[in-house]
Amino acid sequence: MVFANRNKEYGGYQIRKKYQSRVVMALMISVFGIVLIVGIPKLVSVLSKVNMGAKEKVTDVITLAEPPPIDKTPPPPPVIPPPPVQQTIKFTPPKVVKDEEVEEPPPTQEETKEVQVATTTQEGVKDLPDLPPDPVAEVDEKPFIVVEEMPSFPGGEDKLIKYIRDNIKYPPVARENGIQGRVYVTFVIDKDGKIKDLKLLRGIGGGCDEEAMRVVKSMPDWKPGRQNGRNVPVQYNLPVNFTLR
């Protein structure tokens, strides 16, 4: 009787009292968690199969039509309208004849002020604008060998020699084999001073020929040659020296 209701408010008694209910609750939570872990992958696989089946059904239903054939017929050429015609009025020199012999009276001064005078009368535009001249095709002029004023490198011959000396690179093959000499190249200085039709006249091999042509091709524009007061193309021969030191 003395110890009947003592120590029931403390931890040990409460733990023993609720032990059965807590064990049951923990067991239920564990079983539910295991079911979720096992069932979620299966549920995902089932849903993915359903979606794939729906997509396959839709894909089977859709059919694409064939593209239309390509029309290879060339378009018709553009129609160029004829140029406008200048309106003119016929005017013949006056001639003294009898009144009954006059076949066509001459135009009055008022008519000649507004219309162009010509040898025939035709309908057209009174104020015809000036049409641009027909383009003249440029004819390739044969290069000259000697002209009154020969083409020149910017700064003169000294600058030409300095340019070649500063930009030439002695080929390693030619240096190793002791190849040296003079390479001759020919080219055309056109009307604008540009180098064209570069060719090799005589080489020495070992890569010197290619190096000489490279340096000549990299030159700036020359002062073009002149003949009869106009620029003309001129054929020019140039020696390039290769000397080992």
C-alpha positions in Angstrom: 0.0 0.0 0.0 2.9 2.4 0.7 4.6 2.0 -2.7 1.4 1.5 -4.7 1.4 4.9 -6.7 5.0 5.9 -6.3 7.4 6.4 -9.3 4.7 6.1 -11.9 5.4 9.6 -13.2 9.1 8.8 -14.0 10.7 7.5 -17.2 11.1 3.8 -16.5 7.4 3.3 -15.9 6.2 5.3 -18.9 8.6 3.4 -21.2 7.4 0.0 -20.0 3.8 1.1 -20.2 4.0 2.3 -23.9 6.4 -0.3 -25.1 3.8 -2.5 -26.8 2.1 0.3 -28.8 5.5 1.8 -29.9 6.7 -1.6 -31.1 3.5 -2.1 -33.2 3.8 1.4 -34.6 7.5 0.9 -35.6 6.7 -2.4 -37.2 3.9 -0.8 -39.3 6.2 2.0 -40.4 9.0 -0.4 -41.4 6.6 -2.6 -43.4 5.2 0.5 -45.2 8.7 1.7 -46.0 9.7 -1.6 -47.4 6.6 -1.7 -49.6 7.4 1.8 -50.9 11.0 0.9 -51.7 10.0 -2.3 -53.6 6.9 -1.0 -55.2 8.1 2.4 -56.6 10.5 0.9 -59.3 7.8 -1.5 -60.5 5.3 1.4 -60.7 7.7 3.5 -62.7 8.5 0.7 -65.1 4.7 0.0 -65.6 4.1 3.7 -66.3 7.0 4.0 -68.8 5.7 1.0 -70.7 2.3 2.6 -70.9 3.8 5.8 -72.2 5.9 3.9 -74.8 2.9 2.0 -75.9 0.9 5.2 -76.4 3.8 6.7 -78.4 4.1 3.7 -80.6 0.4 3.8 -81.3 0.6 7.4 -82.3 3.7 6.8 -84.4 2.0 4.0 -86.3 -1.0 6.2 -87.2 1.0 9.2 -88.5 2.1 8.9 -92.2 4.0 11.5 -94.1 3.1 12.4 -97.7 5.8 12.3 -100.4 7.3 15.7 -101.3 6.2 17.3 -104.6 8.5 16.8 -107.5 11.1 19.5 -108.2 10.3 21.6 -111.3 13.5 21.7 -113.3 12.1 23.8 -116.1 14.3 27.0 -116.4 12.5 30.3 -115.9 11.8 32.3 -119.1 14.3 35.1 -119.9 13.4 38.5 -118.6 11.6 40.7 -121.2 13.6 43.9 -121.8 11.4 46.8 -122.8 12.5 48.8 -125.9 14.1 52.1 -125.2 11.9 55.2 -125.4 11.8 57.0 -128.8 12.4 60.7 -129.1 9.5 62.6 -130.6 10.6 64.4 -133.7 9.1 66.6 -136.4 10.1 66.6 -140.0 11.7 69.8 -141.3 12.8 70.3 -144.9 14.7 73.3 -146.2 12.4 75.9 -147.7 12.0 75.9 -151.5 10.2 78.5 -153.5 7.3 76.8 -155.5 3.8 77.6 -156.4 1.1 77.3 -153.8 -0.7 74.4 -155.7 2.6 72.5 -155.8 3.1 72.4 -152.0 2.8 68.8 -150.8 3.5 69.3 -147.0 3.7 72.7 -145.3 6.7 73.2 -143.0 6.2 73.2 -139.2 5.6 76.4 -137.4 8.1 78.0 -135.0 5.9 77.0 -132.0 6.0 73.4 -133.1 9.8 73.3 -133.5 10.3 74.8 -130.0 8.6 71.8 -128.2 9.7 69.0 -130.5 13.1 67.9 -131.8 13.7 68.7 -135.4 14.7 65.7 -137.7 14.3 64.4 -141.2 11.2 62.4 -140.4 8.1 62.8 -138.2 7.6 60.2 -135.5 5.6 59.9 -132.2 7.5 59.5 -129.0 8.6 61.3 -125.8 9.3 65.0 -126.1 11.8 65.3 -123.2 13.9 62.1 -123.5 16.5 61.9 -120.8 20.1 61.3 -121.8 20.8 57.6 -121.9 24.2 56.3 -120.6 26.6 55.3 -123.3 26.9 51.7 -124.2 29.6 49.9 -122.1 32.8 49.4 -124.1 34.4 46.1 -123.5 38.1 46.4 -122.5 40.4 44.7 -124.9 43.5 43.1 -123.4 46.4 45.1 -124.9 49.5 43.3 -125.8 52.3 44.3 -123.4 55.1 46.5 -124.8 58.8 45.6 -124.6 60.2 49.1 -124.8 58.2 52.3 -124.2 59.0 56.0 -123.9 58.8 55.8 -120.1 59.6 52.4 -118.6 57.9 51.2 -115.4 59.8 51.7 -112.2 59.8 50.4 -108.6 58.7 52.9 -106.0 61.8 54.9 -105.1 63.9 53.7 -108.0 66.3 50.9 -108.8 68.2 51.3 -105.5 65.0 50.7 -103.5 64.2 47.6 -105.7 67.6 46.1 -104.9 67.2 46.8 -101.2 63.7 45.3 -101.2 64.9 42.1 -102.8 67.9 41.9 -100.4 65.8 42.5 -97.3 63.0 40.0 -98.2 65.0 37.2 -99.8 65.4 34.0 -97.7 68.2 31.8 -98.9 66.7 28.2 -99.2 68.3 25.7 -96.8 68.7 23.1 -99.5 70.6 25.5 -101.7 72.8 26.6 -98.8 73.6 23.0 -97.8 74.5 22.1 -101.4 76.4 25.3 -102.1 74.0 26.4 -104.9 74.4 30.0 -105.9 73.8 32.0 -109.1 71.3 34.3 -110.8 67.6 33.5 -111.3 65.8 35.3 -114.2 62.1 36.0 -114.0 59.7 37.9 -116.3 56.4 39.5 -115.6 54.1 42.3 -116.9 53.5 45.6 -115.2 49.9 46.5 -116.2 48.3 49.9 -116.6 47.7 50.1 -112.8 51.3 49.1 -111.9 50.3 45.7 -110.7 52.5 42.6 -111.4 50.9 40.0 -113.7 51.9 36.9 -115.6 54.9 36.1 -113.5 57.1 33.4 -115.1 60.5 31.8 -114.7 63.0 32.4 -117.5 66.0 30.6 -116.1 66.6 29.0 -112.7 69.3 27.4 -110.7 67.3 24.9 -108.5 67.6 24.2 -104.9 64.5 26.2 -104.1 66.0 29.4 -105.3 63.6 29.7 -108.3 60.5 29.5 -106.1 62.0 32.0 -103.6 62.7 34.5 -106.3 59.2 34.3 -107.7 57.8 34.6 -104.2 59.7 37.8 -103.5 58.7 39.3 -106.9 55.1 38.4 -106.3 55.1 40.2 -102.9 56.3 43.5 -104.4 54.2 46.6 -104.0 52.6 48.2 -107.1 55.1 49.8 -109.5 54.8 53.1 -111.4 53.3 51.9 -114.8 55.0 52.5 -118.1 53.8 55.3 -120.4 53.6 55.5 -124.2 52.1 58.5 -126.1 50.9 60.0 -122.9 49.0 57.0 -121.5 49.6 54.1 -119.3 50.4 50.8 -121.1 51.4 47.3 -120.0 55.1 46.5 -120.2 57.0 43.2 -120.2 59.8 43.4 -117.6 62.7 40.9 -117.0 64.4 40.9 -113.6 67.5 39.0 -112.4 67.6 37.9 -108.7 71.1 37.0 -107.3 71.8 34.3 -104.8 75.3 34.5 -103.3 76.6 32.6 -100.4 78.8 34.5 -97.9 
